[in-house]
Amino acid sequence: METIKNVINVLYIAKDENGFHFAISDGNKIELSEEGIWLINGAKGIAKIPHLSSFTAGVIMILVILFIVYNFVNSRTGRAVMAIRDNRIAAESVGINITKFKLMAFTISAAIAGAGGVLYAHNLSTLTANTNNFGYNMSIMILVFVVLGGMGSFRGSIIAAVILTLLPEVLRGLKDYRMLIYSIVLIVMMLFNWAPKCIEMRPRIAAKFKKPAKKEAA
């Protein structure tokens, strides 16, 4: 992440009637005509991006990606990828091409991340490679969504992403106590998902909620 950010901050790309122009570290070396436009302007980033993102576009993208990923996981290829994840040696012993399926999983993941990045860029309109947009905290937060929601769980990852994104905004009025409560919620979610005792208690908790529903139906 830091390497990519540093490269983008010194990269200059422009376009005019003569074609594309590239420069590293010094954008003044590019002789751009009056009708030319900057595609990447060093530390200033990418500007004048059309504001095309909306809540509806985000929901549609999530549904499309869930459809693609869900069908991929339940396909023959997806089962091979999960076998590699669970036990690489055992998967290789039954003839699964480790390199092929790892590369396939990486490519699909990169394509999905790129689609999300496009939507994010069209929401900001001006995209700069700084710590506010693409910092260490952002990388950790995305990892927390997956880990707390449960590795390999579609429902858990979505619930964790929604809760952990909305919670800071809901608690904004508490000022000094906002991050304290946020940290407590993170710890509780981590214990509920990963602590052995909590994992044993989850079926019993789910059964308590199911019993009243069955009685009402009767």
C-alpha positions in Angstrom: 0.0 0.0 0.0 2.7 2.5 1.0 4.8 1.6 -2.1 1.9 2.2 -4.5 1.0 5.5 -2.7 4.6 6.7 -3.0 4.7 5.8 -6.7 1.4 7.6 -7.5 2.6 10.7 -5.6 5.5 11.2 -8.1 3.7 10.1 -11.2 2.4 12.6 -13.8 0.3 11.5 -16.8 -1.4 13.9 -19.2 -3.1 13.7 -22.5 -3.6 16.1 -25.4 -3.9 16.0 -29.2 -0.3 14.7 -29.5 -1.1 11.7 -27.3 -0.1 10.7 -23.8 2.7 12.3 -21.8 4.5 10.7 -18.8 6.9 12.1 -16.2 8.3 11.1 -12.9 8.8 13.5 -10.0 8.6 16.7 -12.1 5.3 17.5 -13.9 6.8 20.7 -15.4 8.7 18.6 -17.9 5.5 17.8 -19.7 4.7 20.4 -22.4 0.9 20.2 -22.5 -1.2 22.1 -25.0 -4.1 24.3 -23.8 -6.6 21.6 -24.6 -4.7 18.9 -22.8 -5.9 17.4 -19.5 -4.1 15.9 -16.5 -5.0 12.3 -15.8 -2.7 11.9 -12.8 -1.1 15.1 -11.4 1.4 13.8 -8.9 0.5 14.5 -5.3 -2.7 16.3 -6.4 -4.0 13.0 -7.6 -6.8 12.5 -10.1 -9.2 15.5 -10.3 -12.5 16.2 -12.1 -13.9 12.7 -11.7 -17.6 12.7 -12.5 -19.7 12.2 -9.3 -21.6 9.1 -10.5 -21.7 7.1 -7.3 -24.9 6.8 -5.3 -26.5 4.6 -2.7 -28.4 2.7 -5.4 -25.2 2.1 -7.4 -23.5 0.8 -4.3 -26.4 -1.6 -3.4 -26.5 -2.9 -7.0 -22.7 -3.5 -7.0 -22.9 -5.4 -3.7 -25.7 -7.6 -5.0 -23.9 -8.3 -8.3 -20.6 -9.1 -6.5 -22.4 -11.4 -4.0 -24.1 -13.2 -6.8 -20.7 -13.7 -8.6 -18.8 -14.8 -5.5 -21.6 -17.0 -4.2 -21.8 -18.9 -7.5 -18.0 -19.1 -7.6 -17.7 -20.6 -4.1 -20.3 -23.2 -4.9 -18.8 -24.2 -8.3 -16.1 -26.8 -8.9 -13.5 -24.1 -9.1 -14.6 -22.6 -5.8 -14.4 -25.9 -4.0 -10.9 -26.4 -5.3 -9.9 -23.0 -4.0 -11.4 -23.8 -0.6 -9.6 -27.1 -0.5 -6.3 -25.2 -1.1 -7.2 -22.8 1.7 -8.0 -25.6 4.2 -5.0 -27.9 3.4 -2.6 -27.1 0.6 -0.7 -30.4 0.7 -3.9 -32.5 0.7 -5.3 -30.5 -2.2 -2.1 -30.9 -4.2 -2.1 -34.7 -3.5 -5.4 -35.2 -5.2 -4.3 -33.4 -8.4 -5.4 -29.8 -7.8 -3.2 -27.2 -9.7 -2.3 -25.0 -6.8 -0.7 -22.2 -8.9 -3.6 -22.0 -11.3 -6.4 -21.7 -8.7 -4.4 -19.3 -6.5 -3.9 -17.1 -9.5 -7.5 -17.3 -10.4 -8.6 -16.4 -6.9 -6.2 -13.5 -6.8 -7.4 -12.2 -10.2 -11.1 -12.3 -9.2 -10.3 -10.6 -5.9 -8.4 -7.9 -7.6 -11.2 -7.3 -10.1 -13.8 -7.0 -7.3 -11.4 -4.6 -5.4 -11.0 -2.6 -8.6 -14.7 -2.3 -9.1 -15.0 -1.0 -5.5 -12.2 1.4 -6.1 -14.0 2.8 -9.2 -17.2 3.4 -7.2 -15.1 5.0 -4.4 -13.3 7.3 -6.8 -16.6 8.5 -8.4 -17.9 9.3 -4.9 -14.9 11.5 -3.9 -14.6 13.2 -7.3 -10.9 14.0 -6.4 -8.7 11.1 -5.6 -5.4 11.6 -3.9 -2.9 9.0 -2.5 -2.8 10.2 1.1 -3.3 8.5 4.5 -6.9 9.7 4.8 -8.0 7.7 1.8 -5.5 4.9 1.5 -3.7 4.7 4.8 -2.7 2.0 7.2 -5.9 2.4 9.2 -8.1 1.8 6.1 -6.2 -1.5 5.4 -6.7 -2.7 8.9 -10.4 -1.7 8.9 -11.1 -3.8 5.8 -9.2 -6.7 7.4 -11.3 -6.3 10.6 -14.5 -6.5 8.6 -13.6 -10.0 7.3 -12.0 -11.3 10.5 -14.7 -10.2 12.9 -17.5 -11.2 10.5 -16.0 -14.7 10.2 -13.5 -16.0 7.6 -15.5 -17.4 4.6 -18.8 -16.1 5.9 -20.8 -13.8 3.5 -23.4 -12.9 6.0 -20.9 -12.3 8.8 -18.7 -10.1 6.7 -21.6 -7.9 5.6 -23.0 -7.6 9.1 -19.6 -6.7 10.5 -19.0 -4.1 7.7 -22.4 -2.4 8.3 -22.1 -2.4 12.1 -18.4 -1.1 12.2 -19.1 1.5 9.6 -22.3 2.9 11.2 -21.2 2.6 14.8 -18.7 5.6 14.8 -21.3 7.8 13.3 -24.1 6.7 15.7 -21.8 7.3 18.7 -20.4 10.6 17.4 -22.5 12.6 19.9 -20.7 10.9 22.8 -17.5 12.6 21.9 -14.8 11.3 24.4 -16.5 8.0 25.0 -17.1 7.2 21.3 -13.9 5.3 20.6 -14.1 3.6 24.0 -17.5 2.1 23.2 -16.3 1.3 19.6 -13.4 -0.7 21.1 -15.6 -2.6 23.5 -17.9 -3.6 20.6 -14.9 -4.8 18.6 -13.8 -6.9 21.5 -17.3 -8.4 22.1 -17.6 -9.2 18.4 -14.2 -10.9 18.4 -15.0 -13.0 21.5 -18.4 -14.0 20.1 -16.9 -15.1 16.8 -13.7 -16.8 17.9 -13.8 -17.7 21.7 -14.4 -21.5 22.1 -17.0 -21.0 24.9 -18.9 -18.4 22.8 -18.9 -20.8 19.8 -20.4 -23.5 22.0 -23.0 -21.1 23.3 -24.2 -19.9 19.9 -26.4 -22.9 19.0 -28.1 -22.6 22.4 -28.7 -18.9 21.9 -30.1 -19.5 18.4 -32.3 -22.3 19.7 -33.9 -19.9 22.3 -34.9 -17.5 19.5 -36.3 -20.3 17.4 -38.5 -21.9 20.0 -40.9 -19.0 20.5 -41.3 -18.7 16.7 -42.4 -22.4 16.6 -44.9 -22.0 19.4 -46.5 -19.0 17.7 -46.8 -20.9 14.5 -48.5 -23.8 16.3 
